[in-house]
Amino acid sequence: MRVLVLGAGLLGVTSAYYLQQLGHEVIVVDRHATPAAKARGLAGTGLSPDATRLLQQAAARRAARPGWQALRRNLRQRISQLLDRAFGASSRLKPLEHLVRFGAYSRASARALRDEVGVPTGTRGAGLLSLYTDERAFQARVSGQPRWHALGCEEQLLSTAEALHLEPALQATRIALAGAAHALDDAAMRDPAQFAASLVFLCRAAGVRFLTRHQVLSLDERAGRIDHVDALDAAGRPVRLEAQGYVLALGASSVIHAEKLGIPMPLDFQREYTLTLPILDATRAPRTTLHDRQAQLHIRRVETPTGDCLRVSGSVRARLEDEGEPDSDRFQAMLRRIEALLPGAADASQAAFETATHAVSRSGLPMIGKTRLRNLFLNTAPGSRGWIHACGAGKSIARIVSGLRPELEFAFRRM
């Protein structure tokens, strides 16, 4: 059947690839000039001003709804939860456990794609090293290792000495380490830009059509189905797009259209802080990507036009109305932590500062699956790192659209 994928982000592109593999005619619609523009570094990060404004309006509408509408929405959500408990994995697994299993499935799907069609993946790096500076937290991770291993987690636990041997840059740290967990990075998903470009090429070669510079305006519902999509084409002219199936993969903007259709998509927001610091001493800079568990910072070495740098990022819960709040205190705290963790590695005086706001699902889980409309499906995992689950999400939604059972037991949406 003909399937219209709304959104050409990495989730939309992977959905399109797996849908055409199952025999569907696929058309992908996106407002950017290039498919997977954000993953390929060809679009801005975070929420666009329009998306921010519309999400604020949606939140205001929810707050102003009469009691009976709120009751109906809550009842719908409760029914969905009961269905998940009766038929899904959510009755047994916590959100983090779902994510671990889903991450393992997505990595396996990406590796299969690499092996089957030769998607270039680049050279394998030194991996991800999660640092524990709290003894209790590390011991809890040790005691839970059998469970995480059974769920598909590939991390190897390391003692402090083993962590220091693996990452010599930590030898000078002024922060006491309790232990670490090491995972070899998956080359299939380490470079989302390269991976996205390869997938777009494969999609086009297989006959997937991309309607770029098309702005989705609304989804028209009739008789419990989506009848058509109203959009503007690249010249700003109104167009009507029709299909038998529709996949909503517009990231945070999916919420705007879902709200209008009475489909609950509860979101929170995260503000991401990013520092880019020139490396002063290469011997003190890490080879591995570091995850500072206590400070919740990700630290990685990157190449920039001006030379090698450390890129440090961290996220906190936020409100859209706080968009203009000053961030200097948080950035200064990040700089102090980096200097304590990797003393002398980078030049804090030349640091570049960036912020972005991302929408994330309130449960922390990707929103994948069916809706109350028979031919409308969701594949949206809003957030700064949603691309990690792209292959697993795309493969799963393609099977759901095709009436097949997903290969993974997961908390998929059921209504």
N, C-alpha and C positions, 0 to 999 in steps of 0.2 A: 504494500500500500504506500501511498505518498505520505511522508512524515515531514512536518515543518519543525525544524529546530530553531527556537528563538534564542539567539545568543551564540556568537562564535568565539567565546572564550575557550580555554582549554577543555572545560567540561562539555561545552557544546560541540567542539570539534571531535572529541573522543566519542561522544554519543553518536554523531553523524557517521564516524568510521564504523563503529560496531553495528549500527542500524543497516548500513548498506551491505555489510558482510552477511546480514541475515536476509538480504533480498529486497529491502525497501528502497523506494525512490526517495531520496533525501534532499531537502532544500534547507540551507542555513541562512538565517537573516541576522544582520548585525549592523550597528550604527557606525562602526569604525571602517576605515578604508581597507584594512588588512585583517584577515581572520587571525584569531589568537593574538591580537595586537598587544595586549598587556603582557602576556607571557613572553612575547618576542621583543619587549622593550620599545614598542612603537606607539604606546599610549600612556597617559598619566596613570598614577597609582591612586588607590583610595577611592572614595566616593566622589562622583562628579557633583558640581554644584546643583544641577537639576535633580539628581538622585537624592541628595541631602534634603533639598527643599520638599520633594514629594514624600519622602519618608517622614519628615516632620509633620506634613499635612496628614498622612495616614495615621500617625500616632495621635494627632489631635482629634481626628474623626473617631478613633476607638474610644478616646476619653469622653467624647460628647454623645456617644450612642445611647439611646434609651435603654432602660433596664431589660426589656424583653429581647432586644437584639443581642445584648451582651450575654443574656441567659442562653439564647439559641447558640451563640458561638461557643460558649463554654460547654454546652451539652454536646455539640459536635466534637469538640476536642476530647471530651470524656469518652465518647463512643469510640473514637479512634484509639485512645489509650487502651480501652478494654479489648478491642480487636487485636491490638498488638500483643497484649498479655495472653490472649487466648490462642493466637496462631503464630506468634513470632518469637524471636529470641529475647525480646526485651524483658520478659519475666525472669530470666535467669542471669542476664549479663548487665553490668553497669555500663554507663556511657563510655568510660575510658576503655573498658574491655572490648566494647563494640569497635572502637577506633583502632585498637591494636589488631584485632582480627581483620578489619577492613583494610588497614594499611598493608598487612601481609598479603591479602588477596590482590590488592592493587599492584604491589611490587611484582607478584607472580604474573599478573596480566601484562604488565609492562615488559617483563623479561620475555614472555611468550611472543609479544608483538615484535620485540627486537630480534628474536631468533627466527620467527616465521617470515618476516618481510624485510629484515635488515635495516630497521630504523637505527641510524647512527647514534651512539650514546657517549662517545668521548672516552677519555681515559679514567679508570677508576681512581678515586682519590683516597686519602688516608682515613676517611670515615668521620663519624660523629662520636664525640666523646662527651658524655653527660657527667658533669662533675658534681659530687655530693660533698658539701662542707658541713653537713649536719649528720652526726653519727646515727641518731635515731632514724632519720629518713633513709639513710643507706641500709641500715639493718632491716627496716621494713621492706626495702626493695629486695634484699637478699632473701628474706623469708617468702616473698611472693614470687621468686624466680620460677619455681615449677609451674605456677599458674600462668605466668606470662609466656613461658616457653610453650605450654600447651595451646595457647591462643595464637601462636605464630610469631611471637616476638623473637627477633634474631640477635638481640643484644647479648654481649658477653660481659659478665661482671668482673671488675678488676680491683685488686688491692691498690692502696696508695702507691706502693713501690712500682707495681705494674703500670699504673697510669703515668707515673713520671718517666718510666722507661719508654712508653709508647709516645709520649709527648714531651720531649726534652725542654720545650719552652716553659713548662710549668715548674722546672727545677728551682727557679728564682722566686716563685710566688710567695707572697707574704700572707696568704690565706691557707689555713690548715685544711687538708683534704681528708675526708673519711673514706673515700673510695670513688669508683667511677663505673660507668657502663659504656661499652664500646660497640658500635654497630658500623660495619663497613657501609659506606654510602652506596646507594644504588645508582650506578651510572645511567640506567635507563631513565631516571627521573632527576638526576642531579642538575641537568641543564634544561630547564623548561623551555627556553627559547629555541634551542636546537630541536628538542623533541617536538615542540609545537609546529615548527616549520616542516619537519618530516611528515607529521600526520596530515597537515594541510595538503601537502603534495600527494600523499597516498589517497586522500579523499577525492581530490580533483581527478586523479588518474582513474579512480573507480566510478566516476560519474556524479559525485556529489556536487550540487550547484551552490555557490555562495552569492547571496545578494548583499553586497557590502554597501555602506553609506545609506542603509535603510533604517529608518526610525520606527520602531513598533509603537503605535499609539494606543491600541486597545484590542482586547479579545472579545468577540461577540458570542454570547451564549444563547442557545436556543434548544429547548426540549432536552435539557440535561447533557448537552454536548457543546463543544466549541464549533460554531458554524463557519467563522472566518476570522482573519486578523486584518485590522485596518492599520496601514502603515504609510509612511512617506518615502518615496524613492530618492535616489541620489540627486535628482533635480528638484526635490521638494514637492512633487506631485503626489496626490493621494492614490494609493493602490490597495487592492483587495486581494489577500492571499488566502488560498483555500487548500485544505488537505484532509486526509482521513484521520490523521493523528498529529498531536502537537506536543512538543517537549519544551517546557519552560526552563531555560538555562541562562537567565539574564543576571545571575548573581543577586546582589541586593535589590536591583530594579525588579526582580521577579516578584518581590513582596507587593509592589505597587499594583501590579495586575492581579495578583492572587487576592488581595484585599477587596478589590472591586468585584471579584467573583464570589466573595464569601468564603474563601479558602484560608484558614488560619495559618500564618507563618510567623510565629513569635520570634522576635529578634532582640539581641542585645548589640551593643556597639563596643568596639575596641579601638583605642588610639595607639597607633604604632609609632614608636620613637626609633629613629635610626641615626647612628653616628658613623661617619667615615673618617678614619684617621690615617695619615701617611705613616708607613712603617719606618722607624728610625734604625732599628737593629734587627736584621732578618733572623739572626740566631735566637732572638727572644720572641719572635712571632710564631704562632702555632701553625703546624702543618695540617692538623685536623680541624674540623669544625667543632667548636666547643659550645656546650649548653650548660650554662651556669644555673643549676637547679634552684639554688637559694635566691639569687637575684633575678631569675627568670630572664636571662639574657642569652642571645645567640651571637656567637663571635666567629667570624670566618675571614679568611684571607682572600682578597679579591684583587684582580688586575684592573687598573683604571688608566685613562690616557696620561695621567701624571705619574704613574708608577704604582707599586704594590701598596695596598692599604689594608687596614683592618676595618671590617664593617660589623657594627654592633647594633643589634635590634632587640627591642622588648616591647611588650604590649600591656596595657591596663584597660580595665573596663572604663567606659566613657559614656557621656550623654551628648547627643547632637548639639544641644544648646551650649555645650562647653567648648565649641570649636575654636573660639577666640581666646581661650584661657592661656596664660603664659606657661611655658614649659621649661624655663631655664633651670629650675631646681631639680627636675628629673634628669635633665641632661647632665648637670653637674654631678649628680649621684652616680650616673652611669660612668662618667669619666673617672671618678674616684675608684669605683669598683674595678675598672680595667687596669688602672695603674697599680692597684693592690694585687690583682690576679696575674698580670703580665707586666711587671715593672720594667720601664725603659724600652718597651717594645714599639710604642707608637708616639707620635707627636701630638699631644692634646691641644697645643696652641694653634694647630692648623686644622682642627676638627671641623667637619661640615655637618650641619644639623638638618634633619628632615622629619616631618610628621605626616601621618596619613590616618584617616579614619576608615575602619572596615566594619561591615555588618556581619555578625555571626549568629548562628542559630542559638536559641536560649538553652537548648539541651546540650549543645556542643557537638551534635551529630550532623552529618550532611543530610539534606532534605532530598530524598530520592524515593520515587515511587508513584503511586496512583493518587488521584484527587477524586472529589465527589462527581466530577464531570468525566464521563466514560472515556473520552478520547483526549484528555489533558493529563500530562504526566510532568512530574517535577524532577529536575536534576540540578540542584543548586546547593553548593557548600560554601556559603559566603565566608570570607575571611582572608587573611593575608597568606595562608598556606593551603588553601583549598585544592591547589593543583596537585598536591601529593596523592590525593585519592582519585585523580582524574580517570585513569584506566579502569579501575574497579567500578567507579560510578558509571562510566560510559558503557561498559560491558553489561552491567546490571540493568540499567534503564532500557537498553536495547532489548534485552530478553523480556523485561516486563511489558514493554510496548508490543512485543510480538506474541504475548500470551504464554510465554515460557516461564518456568520457575527459575528465579535467580540461583546461581551456583553457590552463593554464600547465604547462610542464615544471618540476617541482619535486621535492624529495626527500620525496615522500609516503610514508607508511608502507605497506608491502606485505604485512605479515603480523602 
